[in-house]
């Protein structure tokens, strides 16, 4: 018979996609405690079955390849390390988010054991048992085996124990690299992460009239709406500017903007944002593979997301975060803002100089940071002209001087000069589209 925890997950699997999930409702329907329901929801989230969305709540989502790309399981570790499965083969889909090297005393290890952990150890039978009894998978390094008693325990608990020929350092290096890569993938924000679902969206049908537009606008205080046909497919977008020289009886179909930009759930927010800025759009309809309306994404949703991800701890793995850590904001005696970048070997070329390619990335990053610090605006790169004059050793500190050429409400252009001491080593002119806060 399935445990209560498994019953909750099975219940969630049967909930239709995009429907909200409530702890109290699950607890009532399954006659379980709210604590059990909550833990089941969190487990379902780890399996890619549900997602918690800001200002929406926890909703059922389609489990897709994105989940498998974002998480690493013991099965993945076995494949990466060519490990031999000793026991607990029924638990190979256990999700790993962190690991610990069991090289300390047993009583000290206990305080580190937690959910979604992987323990790496040698031929320490007591540590292996301790980990399995706490529901934590075990990797035995150095090619060591274990006793039949431990294998039987792993099978009983359905918790994997595997053996690898690599030493502990090599295993740690392999797993840490994969976890870092997956953390970056998790931080890639998709439209499905932030869009407003259909039941919270107001829209018009193409056979409705201007009078119905004004009535909807009066009730919602919005001015832009997706337009759909009888099959729910997006056929246009209508806004207040489309209503000039119309009567209350004018059909929406005759005045709407046809073939609008639409976003799909698996598109990245960054790519959609770029298109929104190019076309000066305040909102974009979100559609499924059949072009049917499933929600919408607004400029405000994008701004909120960019502010949140800017502070996300997962950003620590990204190149931009590494650049940001090495850049200091300074001011000249005349009050001009400039930035100092201190390089290390990771930014060097095979010639021992600061990589000219990475220098271009540093310049672009400084442009974004300057705009954010000076104007409290998020910029999206539109154009980048880069001139490289002179090489500099990778372990030197360089100074980067941005200067505003011009700024409009939706665009700005910067001139950026890079110096090492008095020598001018590079310059660039970059243009940024601005995300306006409304």
C-alpha positions in Angstrom: 0.0 0.0 0.0 1.3 3.5 -0.9 2.5 5.7 2.0 0.7 9.0 2.7 3.6 10.8 1.1 3.2 8.8 -2.1 -0.6 9.3 -2.0 -0.1 13.1 -2.0 2.3 13.0 -5.0 -0.1 10.7 -6.9 -3.0 13.1 -6.1 -0.9 16.0 -7.4 -0.1 14.1 -10.6 -3.8 13.9 -11.4 -4.4 17.6 -11.0 -4.9 19.4 -14.4 -2.0 21.6 -15.5 -2.3 25.3 -14.5 -4.7 24.5 -11.6 -3.8 25.9 -8.2 -2.7 23.6 -5.4 -3.7 24.1 -1.8 -2.3 22.5 1.3 -5.6 22.6 3.0 -7.5 21.1 0.1 -5.0 18.2 -0.2 -5.1 17.6 3.5 -9.0 17.5 3.4 -9.4 15.3 0.3 -6.8 12.7 1.4 -7.5 12.9 5.2 -3.8 13.7 6.0 -2.2 16.3 8.1 -1.3 19.7 6.6 2.3 18.9 7.3 2.2 15.8 5.2 0.4 17.7 2.4 3.0 20.4 2.5 5.9 18.0 2.4 4.2 16.2 -0.5 3.9 19.5 -2.4 7.6 20.2 -1.9 8.5 16.7 -3.1 6.3 17.3 -6.2 8.1 20.5 -6.8 11.5 18.7 -6.8 10.0 16.3 -9.3 9.0 19.1 -11.6 5.3 18.6 -11.1 4.4 21.9 -9.5 5.9 25.4 -9.4 5.4 28.3 -7.0 4.8 31.5 -8.9 5.0 35.0 -7.4 1.6 36.6 -7.0 -0.1 33.5 -8.3 0.6 30.7 -5.8 1.5 27.0 -6.3 0.2 25.6 -9.6 0.4 22.2 -11.4 2.8 22.3 -14.3 3.7 20.0 -17.2 6.6 17.8 -16.2 9.1 18.2 -19.1 12.7 17.8 -20.1 13.4 21.0 -18.3 13.1 19.2 -15.0 15.6 16.5 -16.0 18.1 19.1 -17.1 17.7 21.1 -13.9 18.4 18.3 -11.4 20.9 15.6 -11.0 20.0 12.1 -9.7 22.0 9.2 -8.3 21.4 7.6 -11.7 23.2 10.5 -13.3 26.1 10.2 -10.9 26.4 6.5 -11.7 26.6 7.4 -15.4 29.1 10.2 -14.9 31.5 8.2 -12.6 31.0 4.8 -14.2 30.0 3.5 -10.7 29.0 0.0 -9.8 25.6 -0.3 -8.1 25.9 -2.4 -4.9 22.4 -2.0 -3.5 19.3 0.1 -3.4 18.8 0.2 -7.1 15.1 1.1 -6.7 16.2 4.5 -5.4 18.4 5.7 -8.3 16.1 8.5 -9.2 16.8 10.2 -5.8 17.5 13.9 -6.5 20.9 15.2 -5.4 21.3 18.9 -4.6 24.4 18.8 -2.4 27.0 16.4 -1.1 29.2 15.8 1.9 32.5 14.0 2.3 32.1 11.6 5.3 35.7 12.0 6.6 34.8 13.1 10.1 33.5 11.3 13.2 30.1 9.7 13.0 28.5 12.0 15.6 29.7 15.0 13.6 28.4 13.7 10.3 24.8 13.4 11.7 24.4 17.2 12.0 25.2 17.6 8.2 22.7 15.0 7.0 19.7 16.5 5.2 17.3 15.9 2.4 18.7 15.7 -1.2 22.2 15.1 0.1 24.8 12.6 -1.2 27.5 11.2 1.1 30.9 10.4 -0.3 33.0 8.1 1.9 35.6 5.3 1.8 35.4 1.8 3.3 33.8 3.0 6.6 31.0 0.6 7.2 29.5 2.4 10.2 29.3 5.7 8.2 27.7 3.9 5.3 25.0 2.5 7.7 24.5 5.8 9.3 23.9 7.5 6.0 21.5 4.8 4.7 19.5 4.9 8.0 19.0 8.6 7.4 17.8 8.1 3.9 21.0 9.4 2.3 22.6 7.7 -0.7 26.3 6.7 -0.5 29.2 6.7 -2.9 32.2 4.5 -1.9 35.4 5.8 -3.4 38.7 4.1 -4.2 37.0 1.0 -5.6 36.2 -0.4 -2.2 33.2 -2.8 -1.7 30.9 -3.1 1.3 29.4 -5.9 3.4 26.3 -7.9 2.5 24.7 -6.4 5.7 25.0 -2.9 4.3 23.8 -4.0 0.8 20.7 -5.5 2.4 20.0 -2.3 4.3 20.3 -0.3 1.1 17.8 -2.6 -0.6 15.4 -2.5 2.4 15.5 1.3 2.5 15.5 1.7 -1.3 18.5 4.0 -0.9 21.4 3.5 -3.4 24.9 2.6 -2.4 27.5 2.6 -5.2 31.2 2.1 -5.6 33.6 4.0 -7.9 37.2 3.5 -8.8 38.0 7.3 -8.6 39.5 8.8 -5.5 37.4 11.2 -3.3 38.9 14.3 -4.8 38.0 13.3 -8.4 34.4 12.3 -7.4 33.9 15.6 -5.7 35.2 17.5 -8.7 32.9 15.7 -11.1 29.8 16.1 -9.0 30.5 19.7 -8.1 31.0 20.6 -11.8 27.6 19.1 -12.7 25.8 20.7 -9.8 27.2 24.1 -10.7 26.1 23.7 -14.3 22.6 22.6 -13.3 22.3 25.5 -10.8 22.9 27.9 -13.7 20.2 26.1 -15.8 17.8 26.4 -12.9 18.4 30.1 -12.9 17.4 30.5 -16.5 14.0 32.2 -16.2 11.4 30.9 -18.7 8.0 32.5 -19.6 6.3 29.7 -17.8 7.9 30.9 -14.6 6.4 34.4 -14.6 3.4 34.5 -16.9 -0.1 35.3 -15.6 -2.3 32.2 -16.2 -5.5 32.5 -18.4 -8.0 32.5 -15.5 -6.5 35.7 -14.3 -6.4 37.3 -17.7 -9.0 39.5 -19.4 -9.3 39.2 -23.1 -11.7 40.1 -26.0 -13.1 38.1 -28.8 -12.7 39.3 -32.4 -16.5 39.4 -32.9 -17.0 41.8 -30.0 -17.3 45.6 -30.3 -15.6 48.8 -29.1 -18.4 49.2 -26.6 -17.4 45.9 -25.0 -13.8 47.0 -25.0 -14.7 50.2 -23.0 -16.8 48.2 -20.5 -13.9 45.7 -19.9 -11.5 48.7 -19.6 -13.7 50.3 -17.0 -13.8 47.2 -14.9 -10.1 46.3 -15.1 -8.5 49.8 -15.6 -6.3 48.1 -18.3 -6.0 49.4 -21.8 -4.4 46.5 -23.7 -6.0 43.1 -24.3 -5.3 39.9 -26.3 -7.9 39.1 -28.9 -8.9 35.5 -29.6 -11.2 33.7 -32.1 -13.8 31.1 -31.3 -11.1 28.4 -30.9 -9.2 30.5 -28.3 -6.4 31.2 -30.8 -4.7 34.6 -30.5 -5.5 36.6 -33.6 -4.6 40.1 -32.4 -4.0 42.7 -29.7 -6.1 45.8 -29.1 -5.3 48.9 -27.2 -6.7 52.4 -26.6 -4.7 53.9 -29.5 -6.6 51.6 -31.9 -9.9 53.1 -31.0 -9.5 56.5 -32.6 -12.3 57.4 -35.1 -14.4 54.4 -34.1 -18.0 54.0 -32.9 -19.3 51.8 -30.1 -20.5 49.3 -32.8 -17.1 49.0 -34.5 -15.9 45.4 -34.4 -12.7 44.6 -32.6 -11.6 42.5 -35.6 -11.5 45.5 -37.8 -9.2 47.7 -35.6 -7.0 45.2 -33.7 -3.3 44.7 -34.5 -3.2 41.5 -36.4 -0.4 38.8 -36.1 1.0 40.1 -32.8 4.2 39.0 -31.1 3.4 36.0 -28.9 5.5 34.1 -26.4 5.5 30.4 -25.7 5.9 28.8 -22.3 9.4 27.4 -23.0 10.9 30.6 -24.3 13.4 32.5 -22.1 12.2 35.8 -20.6 15.4 37.5 -21.9 14.6 36.7 -25.5 11.0 37.8 -25.2 12.1 41.0 -23.4 14.3 41.9 -26.3 11.4 41.6 -28.7 9.1 43.6 -26.4 11.6 46.5 -26.3 12.2 46.5 -30.1 8.4 46.8 -30.7 7.7 49.0 -27.6 5.2 46.5 -26.2 3.7 46.6 -22.7 2.4 43.1 -22.7 2.7 39.9 -24.8 0.1 37.1 -25.1 1.4 33.7 -24.0 0.2 30.8 -26.2 0.6 27.0 -26.3 1.8 25.0 -29.3 -1.7 25.4 -30.9 -1.4 29.2 -30.6 -4.2 29.2 -28.0 -4.1 31.8 -25.3 -2.9 30.5 -22.0 -1.9 33.7 -20.3 0.1 36.9 -20.7 3.4 38.5 -19.7 3.7 42.2 -19.0 6.6 44.6 -18.8 6.1 44.7 -15.1 6.4 41.0 -14.8 9.8 41.2 -16.6 11.0 44.0 -14.3 10.0 42.2 -11.2 11.8 39.1 -12.4 15.0 40.9 -13.3 15.0 42.5 -9.8 14.6 39.1 -8.2 17.1 37.2 -10.3 19.7 40.0 -9.8 19.8 39.0 -6.1 19.5 35.2 -6.6 22.3 33.1 -5.1 22.3 30.9 -8.2 23.9 33.8 -10.0 27.1 33.0 -8.2 27.9 30.4 -10.9 27.5 32.8 -13.8 30.3 34.6 -15.7 28.6 37.9 -15.0 28.7 37.2 -11.3 32.4 36.4 -11.5 33.0 39.7 -13.4 30.9 41.6 -10.9 32.9 40.4 -7.9 36.1 41.8 -9.5 34.7 45.2 -10.4 34.8 48.1 -7.9 32.9 51.3 -8.5 35.1 54.4 -7.8 35.0 58.1 -8.3 37.6 60.5 -9.7 38.6 63.7 -8.1 36.3 65.5 -10.5 33.4 63.3 -9.5 33.3 61.1 -12.5 32.2 57.5 -11.9 34.6 54.8 -13.2 35.2 51.1 -12.5 38.3 49.1 -11.6 38.6 45.5 -12.7 41.2 43.3 -11.2 41.8 40.2 -13.3 43.2 36.8 -12.5 44.3 33.7 -14.5 40.7 32.7 -15.3 40.4 35.8 -17.5 43.7 35.3 -19.3 44.4 34.2 -22.9 46.8 31.5 -24.0 49.4 34.3 -24.5 49.2 35.4 -20.9 47.2 38.6 -21.6 43.8 39.7 -20.5 41.5 38.0 -23.1 40.2 40.5 -25.6 37.0 38.5 -25.9 36.3 38.6 -22.1 37.3 42.3 -22.1 34.4 42.9 -24.5 32.1 41.1 -22.0 33.5 43.2 -19.2 32.8 46.4 -21.1 29.2 45.4 -21.8 28.7 44.4 -18.2 30.0 47.8 -17.0 27.5 49.5 -19.3 24.6 47.6 -17.8 25.8 48.3 -14.3 26.4 52.0 -14.9 22.9 52.4 -16.2 21.4 50.6 -13.3 23.4 52.5 -10.7 23.0 55.9 -12.3 19.4 55.7 -13.5 17.9 52.7 -11.6 16.9 51.2 -14.9 17.5 47.8 -16.5 19.1 48.0 -19.9 19.0 45.4 -22.7 22.0 45.6 -25.2 21.0 46.8 -28.6 24.3 47.6 -30.3 28.0 47.2 -29.4 31.0 48.7 -31.2 34.3 47.5 -29.7 37.8 48.6 -30.5 40.9 46.8 -29.1 44.2 48.8 -29.1 46.7 47.2 -26.8 47.3 44.0 -24.8 47.7 44.0 -21.1 48.8 41.2 -18.7 46.0 39.2 -17.2 47.0 39.9 -13.6 46.8 43.7 -13.9 44.1 46.1 -12.8 42.4 48.1 -15.5 40.2 51.2 -15.2 36.9 51.5 -17.2 35.4 55.0 -17.8 31.7 55.1 -19.0 30.3 58.4 -20.2 26.7 59.1 -21.3 26.5 60.3 -24.9 22.7 60.7 -24.9 19.6 59.4 -23.2 16.0 59.2 -24.3 13.0 57.7 -22.4 13.6 54.3 -24.0 17.2 54.3 -25.1 20.7 55.4 -24.1 24.1 55.4 -25.7 27.4 55.2 -23.8 31.0 55.8 -24.7 33.4 53.6 -22.7 37.1 53.9 -22.5 39.4 51.2 -20.9 42.8 52.2 -19.6 45.8 50.6 -17.9 47.5 53.4 -16.1 47.7 56.1 -18.8 47.6 53.7 -21.7 44.3 53.4 -23.6 43.8 49.7 -24.3 40.2 49.6 -25.6 37.1 51.6 -26.2 33.5 50.9 -27.1 30.2 52.6 -27.9 27.2 50.7 -26.7 23.5 51.3 -27.1 21.0 50.0 -24.5 17.2 49.8 -24.7 15.7 50.7 -21.3 13.0 48.8 -19.4 10.8 51.6 -18.2 9.2 51.2 -14.8 5.5 52.0 -15.0 
